[in-house]
Amino acid sequence: MQIDLANTSALVTGASRGIGAAITRAMGRAGARVAVHYHNQRAGAAALAAQAGHGAEAFQADLSDADACAALWKAVSGRFGRIHTLVNNAGIALSTALEGDIAGWVDGWDTTMAVNLRAPGILSKLAIAHFVEHGGGRIINITSRAAFRGDQPPYLAYAASKAGLVALTRSVARGFGKAGVLAFNVAPGFTRTDMAGDFIEQYGEGYATGDLALTRLTEPDDIAPIVAFLASGLADHATGCTIDVNAGSYVH
Ligand SMILES: NC(=O)c1ccc[n+]([C@@H]2O[C@H](COP(=O)([O-])OP(=O)(O)OC[C@H]3O[C@@H](n4cnc5c(N)ncnc54)[C@H](OP(=O)(O)O)[C@@H]3O)[C@@H](O)[C@H]2O)c1
């Protein structure tokens, strides 16, 4: 069995670093043409696009802006023509203290929801129409273990946004499977990226590794092959599922 993404194209959001960069490399290795989305890290995204090959290109968008989400989809589909896979990976984990004032807390909540949930919603809406018109496609949403077990008090919005993403995926799977649109959740636990670095700084390395069944922290390259596999069509009858990638922390 081989994961073959030749002659397919994908939009991977938040591809400039961390898990999104690893997904881009894995999908490129399998032959996909990847639209490497970034927010601020233009150089990283451009270098990654060159490395991924198969005509990969970098695309900028601030996904906290609803219009920019729609413009991103338009730019990528205009340039690539057919898109086969949407990977909603971009995400933020803002620490918002409950002890702070209400305005600051609401601001953190709204920004988190805009990037982590509204943006995948807008991109999914546009992708569904595109996929239905072109004979099908796959949406892979990078959610989190936090969707299921919750998170620390400063990350209430983060956990809620990721739980919302799980429900979005399931609704797409239910609603559009017969039209050829498949949808999957991948739910990482702690994974060694800049985002996890912020958590580890706040709560210590032991917080990240203490509940693992394995010896080392998950790396982005431990997540990426699963996304490439889901994109390949080999797992279409798992539509609506969530694949946990958390180093066995549920069973430890
Ligand atoms: N790391 C973990 O432990 C962990 C655990 C569970 C789930 N996850 C999820 O996995 C996904 C990737 O996380 P990561 O750890 O790889 O994160 P990361 O290293 O912090 O990278 C975040 C990515 O999202 C992009 N991004 C941030 N804000 C954006 C905005 N306003 N508009 C558009 N793009 C934006 C960044 O773009 P620029 O770099 O170009 O600014 C970057 O490419 C996220 O959805 C995260 O919630 C991560």
PDBQT file of the ligand as one rigid body, heavy atoms in Angstrom, charges set to zero:
ROOT
HETATM    1  N1  LIG A 301       1.340  21.956  19.459  1.00  0.00    +0.000 N 
HETATM    2  C1  LIG A 301       0.462  21.325  20.197  1.00  0.00    +0.000 C 
HETATM    3  O1  LIG A 301       0.763  20.850  21.311  1.00  0.00    +0.000 OA
HETATM    4  C2  LIG A 301      -0.950  21.140  19.697  1.00  0.00    +0.000 A 
HETATM    5  C3  LIG A 301      -1.799  20.270  20.399  1.00  0.00    +0.000 A 
HETATM    6  C4  LIG A 301      -3.093  20.068  19.952  1.00  0.00    +0.000 A 
HETATM    7  C5  LIG A 301      -3.553  20.730  18.835  1.00  0.00    +0.000 A 
HETATM    8  N2  LIG A 301      -2.709  21.579  18.174  1.00  0.00    +0.000 N 
HETATM    9  C6  LIG A 301      -3.260  22.275  16.996  1.00  0.00    +0.000 C 
HETATM   10  O2  LIG A 301      -2.438  22.055  15.858  1.00  0.00    +0.000 OA
HETATM   11  C7  LIG A 301      -2.504  23.175  14.984  1.00  0.00    +0.000 C 
HETATM   12  C8  LIG A 301      -1.090  23.635  14.657  1.00  0.00    +0.000 C 
HETATM   13  O3  LIG A 301      -0.463  24.002  15.886  1.00  0.00    +0.000 OA
HETATM   14  P1  LIG A 301       1.108  24.277  16.028  1.00  0.00    +0.000 P 
HETATM   15  O4  LIG A 301       1.476  23.798  17.373  1.00  0.00    +0.000 OA
HETATM   16  O5  LIG A 301       1.827  23.793  14.828  1.00  0.00    +0.000 OA
HETATM   17  O6  LIG A 301       1.080  25.879  16.071  1.00  0.00    +0.000 OA
HETATM   18  P2  LIG A 301       2.230  26.964  15.846  1.00  0.00    +0.000 P 
HETATM   19  O7  LIG A 301       3.559  26.319  15.768  1.00  0.00    +0.000 OA
HETATM   20  O8  LIG A 301       1.972  28.014  16.862  1.00  0.00    +0.000 OA
HETATM   21  O9  LIG A 301       1.859  27.533  14.372  1.00  0.00    +0.000 OA
HETATM   22  C9  LIG A 301       0.642  28.200  14.193  1.00  0.00    +0.000 C 
HETATM   23  C10 LIG A 301       0.362  28.399  12.724  1.00  0.00    +0.000 C 
HETATM   24  O10 LIG A 301      -0.897  29.091  12.604  1.00  0.00    +0.000 OA
HETATM   25  C11 LIG A 301      -0.703  30.293  11.883  1.00  0.00    +0.000 C 
HETATM   26  N3  LIG A 301      -1.540  31.363  12.422  1.00  0.00    +0.000 N 
HETATM   27  C12 LIG A 301      -1.553  31.849  13.687  1.00  0.00    +0.000 A 
HETATM   28  N4  LIG A 301      -2.413  32.885  13.778  1.00  0.00    +0.000 NA
HETATM   29  C13 LIG A 301      -2.954  33.062  12.548  1.00  0.00    +0.000 A 
HETATM   30  C14 LIG A 301      -3.878  33.973  11.991  1.00  0.00    +0.000 A 
HETATM   31  N5  LIG A 301      -4.443  34.966  12.703  1.00  0.00    +0.000 N 
HETATM   32  N6  LIG A 301      -4.179  33.859  10.685  1.00  0.00    +0.000 NA
HETATM   33  C15 LIG A 301      -3.617  32.893   9.947  1.00  0.00    +0.000 A 
HETATM   34  N7  LIG A 301      -2.729  32.006  10.399  1.00  0.00    +0.000 NA
HETATM   35  C16 LIG A 301      -2.400  32.082  11.692  1.00  0.00    +0.000 A 
HETATM   36  C17 LIG A 301       0.772  30.640  12.015  1.00  0.00    +0.000 C 
HETATM   37  O11 LIG A 301       1.165  31.453  10.904  1.00  0.00    +0.000 OA
HETATM   38  P3  LIG A 301       2.530  32.359  10.901  1.00  0.00    +0.000 P 
HETATM   39  O12 LIG A 301       3.613  31.518  11.515  1.00  0.00    +0.000 OA
HETATM   40  O13 LIG A 301       2.793  32.620   9.447  1.00  0.00    +0.000 OA
HETATM   41  O14 LIG A 301       2.238  33.596  11.645  1.00  0.00    +0.000 OA
HETATM   42  C18 LIG A 301       1.416  29.254  12.030  1.00  0.00    +0.000 C 
HETATM   43  O15 LIG A 301       1.597  28.778  10.711  1.00  0.00    +0.000 OA
HETATM   44  C19 LIG A 301      -3.327  24.239  15.721  1.00  0.00    +0.000 C 
HETATM   45  O16 LIG A 301      -4.652  24.231  15.248  1.00  0.00    +0.000 OA
HETATM   46  C20 LIG A 301      -3.264  23.777  17.161  1.00  0.00    +0.000 C 
HETATM   47  O17 LIG A 301      -4.374  24.229  17.911  1.00  0.00    +0.000 OA
HETATM   48  C21 LIG A 301      -1.429  21.793  18.568  1.00  0.00    +0.000 A 
ENDROOT
TORSDOF 0
